[in-house]
Amino acid sequence: MWRCEFETRTRKSLQPRCIFLIPILVVVGVNLCAITSYLNSSFCADQTLFQFSEHLAVSVESAQRSNKLHTVFIPSPPPSSIPTMGQATVFYVWCGARRRPFEFRNYLSVRSSLRALQPDTVWFYYESEPIIDDKLYNTWWHELIVEFPFFHRRRLRDVGGRLPRTACDGPGRPAIDYVHALVTSRGGTFVDEATIVVARPPDDGATVAVDFDDQADIRLRLLKAYRGMLCPNGSRNDNATSDMRVLMCPSDSELVDPNSTLCVHINRPMYPKDIWTSDGSVDRLLRREFYGHPEPMRLLPSYDRLAPNIGHVIWVGGGNIDFMFFLSVLSLLHVARVDVVYVHGDRPPTGFYWNLLIDTDQSVKFLLRENARQVFRNMRSKLMLKITVRKLKRPHDVPEVTHLK
């Protein structure tokens, strides 16, 4: 019921008060209806009562009994009449109250998602933001941030929407019900932090990939669904998972054929050197993600592009160099036989041993570096340069510096 209050001064002051009041109320009413409709379509109406983890356990057990738990996935392109949709967003949930490093296998997981799913946006939700390890090796987290502008990061506590309060069941273990609510409220694909996506899930229906040793410990590795899918109908939950495709996502130790699986879970820490030379199916798969080809890496001498025969050392803070640093420089010049040694630092070295290097005409040069104490946003009082001397297998081999991370 519309109600207007009129002033009695003149007729001219009566009309504007109702003419402007009614459109404003109508617009507000329309907007509230639109917002309510969107919210109702963005998540399961009975989300607080629906436990997806329980239905997933029942579905897996039922599929096992009927031999319908797919252990082989044969990817096929969708028909041209079905538009490719629903996989433009990828979600990661990084659990752990204590900060932990973002490792090489985590980096490969994101790279595989970008290749297989080709998303428009990657959302990385974390309980505690990943860090670089004390040895300054695992810099993969910052490399993703720099390389991909659509790789967005946000704290779990800042994620909006009506989601379950418990997002994590422990370090590296997102809660299944939280993941389900997140994906079905917005649409997209959740990928576990150490899962390599081998192929693109089918665009029709919902796809769930799991890994487990027993029914009591089902691990969700991948979940792809449109917004509003896998939701209960009214007060009945019977049909919530009836159209769900359940697949196995084996661990790297159990994988037999990488061409017949949707994904593979890497359950062990690894470094790039661990996949260089092995010809195993998992290593070939990981080399394709990191190097762009599955062939083993061969460290062969190159006579076309020889690395400069130069040594680099770091001395931060200036002042007197010690005897061990003096020996390190001499070993580069007279054992490794480099042409010149560059000393990088924020202040020039001094002292007896530095003067001895200069007075004896050693091929040593100092290079001034500003902000030499900061590496990958981490402050360090000392930086150590580790030099690994590898004995050549054959006398006629030519030494070469090869950077493989």
N, C-alpha and C positions, 0 to 999 in steps of 0.2 A: 504494500500500500504506500503510495507516494504522498508525501505531506509537504506542503509549502507554507511558509509564513510570509505574509505580505505587509509591506509598509503602506501607510495611508496618506503619505504626503502628496504624491502626484501619480498619475497613471503611468508616467514614464519610468517610475522606479519599481513598478509591479512586475513587468514581464521578464527582465533579465534574471531575476533570482531563481525562477523555475526553469527557464530555458537552459541555464548552465548547470544546474543541479542534477537534472535527469540524465543527460549524457554522461556525466562523470560516474554516476551510480551504475549505469548500464555497462560502461567500459570495465569498471571494477568487477562487476558481476561476471562478465564474460571471461575476464582474465582468471578469476578464481576458479571458474569451471574448467578452463583449459589446463591450469596447473594441477587441479585435482585429478583430471583425466590422465595427464601425463604420469603423475606419481602412481596412480593405480595400475598403469600399464608397464611401469618400470621395474616392478618387483613382484614376487609371489604374494598374493593377498594373505595367505596363511603362513608367511615366512617364519613367524615366531613359533609356530606349532609344527612346522615341517622340518624333520631331521633328515637331510639328504644323505648323511653318512650311513644311517641305518638302512635306507633304501638301496644305497650302493652296495652294502654288504650282502643284502638279500639278493640283489641282481647278480652279483658275482657268483654267489653260491648256487643260484638257480642255473646260471649259464654253465657252470662247471658240471652240474649233474646232467644237464641235457647236451653236453658236449658242444655248446654254442659259444663258449668263451674263445674269441678269435685270437689265436696265437700268430696267425699269418695275415698280413695286411697287404693287399695288392692295389696300389693306387691307380686310379683311372680318371681321366679328365671328365668333368661334368658335361652333360648334354648342353648344346648351344642354347637350348630354350630356357635353361635354368640359369639365372644370373648369379654370378659369384658375389656373395655378400656375407656379412656376419663375422668376418674374420679380419676386419680392418684394425682391430685393437687387440693388443697382447698385454696380459697382466703377469707380473711377477710379485710374489709375496716373500720377502726376506725376513725370516724369523730369527730371533736371538736377542735377548736383553743385553748381553755382553757383545761389544763390537768385535767382529771377526773379519778376516781378509776376504776379498772378492777374488777367487782363484781362477786359474786358467780354464778349468772345466765350466765355471759359471760364465766366463766370457764366451766360450764356445756355444753354450746354450743360447745366449742372446743372439749370437751371430747366426746360428741355425734357424732361429725363429724368423729373423729378418729375411733369410734366403727362402725358406719354405713357405712362410705365410705372407710375406710382403706386406706388412701392416703399415697403416698410416701413422700410428702412434703406439709407443711402448710405455706402459705405466709400471714403474718399479716402486712398490710400496715396501717400506722397511720398518722394522721395529727399532733397530739401531743401525745407523748408516755404515756401510762397509768401510774398511780402513785399508791402508797399505801396511804390509807386514814390516817388522823391524829391520829386515835386511833390504828393504826398498826394492823388492823384486816384483811382487804382484801389484803392478800398476794398471791392471786391466780395467778397473772401475773408472779411473780418470780417462783412460783411452776411449771408453764407450761414450762418456760425457762429451768429450771433445769431438769425436768422430760423427756422432749421430745427434743432430739437434732435436729430433723428435723423441729422444730417450728422456722421459720425464721421471723425476724422483719426488717422492713425498712420504712423510711419516705416516704410519698406519693410524695413529691417533688423529690425524688431520683428514682422513678419508671421510667424505660425507655420505649421506644415505642411511637408510634403516638396515644396518648390517648387524650380525651377531657381535656381542661384546668381545668374545674370545676369538682372536685372529690366529693365534699360534698355540700349538700343542707342545712346543719345545724348539730348541735351535734347529733350523732347517726343516721344520715340520709345520707347514700351514694347516690350520684347521679345515677339514673338508667342508663343513657347513658354512664357514666364512667364505671359502673360495666359491662355493655354489651360489651363495647370495650375491657376491661381487659380480660374477659373470652373468647371471640371469637378470640382474638389475640393469645392466648396461649393454650386454651382448659383446662377445669376443671370445678370446682363447686364453686360458690360463696355462702357463708352462712352468713346471717345477724348476728350481734354480740350477739343478745339475742334470737336466734332461736335454738330450739332443733331439731336435725335431728332424726326422729323416724325410718325411713326405707330408704333403698337405692333407689335412683331414677332409672328408667329403663335405660339400657345402649343404647337403640336405640333412636335416635332423641334427641330433646332438651326438657328440662323440666323447667318450670317456676312456682314457688309458690309465691302467693301474699296474701296480707291481706289488707282490706280497709273498711272504714265506708261509703264512697261515692266514686263515680267515679273520683272526682277531687283530691283524696288523696290516690293513690294506693301505697302501700309499698311493695317493693321487698324483699322477705324473703329468696329465694333460686333461683339460676340460674345455670343449668348444660347444657353445650354445648361443642361440639368439636370445634377445631380451624377452623375458617372460616364459622361456621354455623350461621344462623339467619342474613345473610348478603343480601343486595339487589343485584339483577341481573342487572348489567349495570346501566342504569338510572332509572329503574323501581324498586320500593320498594314493589310491590304488593305481591310477593311470599316470602318476607323476613321472615315472621312469619307464613307461611302456615303450616309448619310441627312442630309447637311449641305446646307442651302439657302444658296446663294451669291448675293449681291446686290451691285450697284454702289452706292456712296455717293459721289455726285459732289461736287466742290468748288463753292463758290458761283458761280464764274465759268462753270461748265459746266451748272448747273441750268437746266432748261427748264420743267418743270411740277412745282411743289412738292407737288401733290396725288397724284403718282404716284411718289413716292420714299420710301424708309424713313427716310433721313437725308441730311443735307448737311453737308459739312465747310467751315468758314470758315478759309480759308488766308491771311487778311490781318488786321492789327490794325484795330480799329474802336472808335468811340465812339458813344454814343447819338445825337449830332448827325448821324452819318453815315446814319442810317436814318429821320430825321424826315420828309423831304419826298419822297424818291424813291418811285416807284410800281412799281419792279421786283419780281419775284416773290420774290427772296430777302429784300428789305427788308420786304415785307409779311409774310413768314413770321417775321422777327425781331421786328417790331412786335407780332405776336400773342403772342410769348413774353414780351416786356418790358412792353408797355402793356396787353395783354389784347384788342387789336383790331388788324386789319391796315391800317386806314385811315391815310393820311398825317397827320402832325401839322401843324396850322395854328395859327400864332401870331396869333390874332385878339384885338382889344381887348375887354375885358369891363367893362361898366358896372355890373354887379351886385356883383362882388366885386373891388374895387380894392385893390391892395397898399398898405400904409401908406407914406406919403411920408417915409421915415426912412432915414438913412445910418448905417452901422456901420463903425468902424475899430478896429484892434487895436494896442495899444502895450504891449509886455511888458517888464518890468524897471523901470518908472518912470524917474525922472531927467529930464534936460533933453530936450525934444523938439527935433528939428532943423528946418531951414527947409523941407525937402521935405515933412515931415509937416504942417507948418503950412499950406503951400500946398494939400496934399491936402484938408484939412478945409475950407479956404475955398472950394475948387472945388466941393465937395459943397453948400455953403450957397448960393453965388452963381452957379454955372454949372448944376449939376443942380437947384438950388433945392429941396432937401429942407427939411422943416420943422424937423428937429433932427438933430444928429449925436451918436451914442453912442460914446464911447471905452471899449473893453473892455480891462482889464489887471489884473495882480496887484498893481501899485503905482501910486499917483497920478502923473501927469505933472507935471513942474515946469519951471522955466526961463523965460527972457524971452518966447519965443513962446507958451508956454502962458498966461502972465500976460496977454499981449496979447489972446489970444482971450477970456479971462474979463473983462478990464477994458473991452473994447469991446462987451460984452453980446452976444457971438455965441451962437447956440443950440447950445451944446456941453455935454454932460453926461458925467461919468465914472462907469463902472459897475465895481465891484470884482469880479474873477473869480478864484477860487482855482484852483490847478493850471492856470493859463493856458498853461503851457509844454508841456503834453501834448495831442496830437491823435492820435486813433486809435492809442494805445499807442506813439507815436513821440515822442521828445523833440526839441524844436526851440527854438533860441535866438531865432529870429526868425520871425514869421508875417507873410506879405504878403497883403494884400487887393488883388486885381486887379479893377479896375472897367472894364468894357467899355461904351463909349458907342455906341449904335447909332442912326444917323440914321433918323428916321421917314420912311416912303415918302410919306405924304400929310400935309398940314398939319393935317387934322382928326383924325388918329389920337391916341388917348389912351395915354400911356405906361403900361406894366404890367410888373411883375416876374413872370416865369414861371420856375419851377424845373423843369428837365427833366434834372437830373444833369449 
